[in-house]
Amino acid sequence: MSVVASAHVADFESLRAAWAWRRRLAVHGPRVPGLRWAKAMTTLGDARKGGFAIGTTSPHRRFMIAAWESLEAFELFQADSSLAVAWDAHCRHAWHALLRPFTTRGSFHGETPFDGCGPELRADRSVGVLTIGRCSWRRLSLFTRQGAALTSSILGSAGLITALTAGFPVTGNATFSLWQQAEAMQHFAFCDAHGHRAVIETDRRRRILEEQIAVRFSPIAIRGTWDPLTTPNSVALHALADRLWSVRPVA
């Protein structure tokens, strides 16, 4: 059975609750049945812009990406784990994307958690993209400048559903995005000479990243609630959730 992924965006009621959940994940995460790998990060940038710009931060927000042995393992976690219960009990908002990875390249700290991808699902044309990269302290300022330059580029891209970034570049910075179709994502990634393509070329020339993993997903379901003030294109995210429910409902 092919691997399943999940992405979680949780706005905790307090910083104390957010840190308590993070500690609980560190202790109990390795013992969750069927959980192959998970990484949790904090949104450090302007939450109103998905974390892509300097501004009003959201220190209560945690982003987690996870890889699961099966859909059943994920559903059992959602139903029974205290980590998942905390999202309902201690968060103002929490939303969750269930995803099927269909391509993966690279590694993160030598790990390749999304190996075992299944075929691309075509019931809905939407696509999800995850990148997690890390740089050295020496390259931190260059990484930050390159990332800030993408704010208007990604959030203003045609076909974007929503996007966010989280984490600290030295220990791992993630960008997660959802797109209406693969063509829109590819245009953003490779066709804009002054946007993401320029960042890729700078990285190749100056070797900003020490390591990076990149994954593409077919979205299966979107669940939960989100804050429209700190979720870029929240209306489009709601529309995707409704469309996935009608196309391929998941219990």
Secondary structure, DSSP 4 states (H G I P E B T S, - for coil): ---EEEEEEEEESSHHHHHHHHHHHHHHGGGSTTEEEEEEEE--S-GGGTT-SSSS--TTEEEEEEEES-HHHHHHHHHH-HHHHHHHHSEEEEEEEEEEEEEEEE-BTTB-TT-S--PPP-SS--EEEEEEEEE-GGGHHHHHHHHHTTHHHHHT-TTEEEEEEEEETTTEEEEEEEESSHHHHHHHHHT-TTTHHHHHHHHHHH--EEEEEEEEEEEEEEEEE--TTSSTTHHHHHHHHHHHHHHS---
